[in-house]
Amino acid sequence: MQEAEIYILKVEQAPSESMISAITPAMKALIKKELLDNSSYEVKLSVVSCISEITRITAPDTPYDDDVMKVYLFLIG
């Protein structure tokens, strides 16, 4: 998780289509129930950080549907 976070932090806003294709597997993996419901504080912190960065990267579009964003907002709240 920490390695994914390091790479995602380096992606500029409004990335190219090839960059979006490259980070799409990470975007999908981050919303898996095993990560969102993980009992480890460190894992949850990394997930929240990555989703936050993906939201920044893809702005003004939302990277996930409303249900996923609600879970994300609950985690950071």
URKARA-V612468 format. One record per pair of residues at least 24 apart in sequence whose C-alpha atoms are under 10 Angstrom apart, sorted by the first residue. I is the first residue (numbers start at 1). J is the second residue. Records with the same first field share a line. If there is no record, write none. Layout:
# URKARA-V612468
I=J  J
This chain:
# URKARA-V612468
1=26  30  35  42  43  44  45  46  47  50
2=42  43  45  46  47  49  50
3=46
4=30  46  47  50
5=46  47  48  49  50  51  53  54
6=46  50
7=50
8=49  50  51  52  53  54  57
9=49  50  52  53  54  56  57
10=53  57
11=53  54  56  57
12=53  54  56  57  58
13=53  54  55  56  57  58  59  60
14=56  57  58  59  60  61
15=57  58
20=54  57  58
23=54
24=54  63
26=50  51  54
27=51  54  63  64
28=63  64
31=64  68  69  71  72
32=68
36=68  71  72  75
37=71  75
44=72  75  76
45=75  76
47=72  75
48=72  73  75  76
49=76
52=76
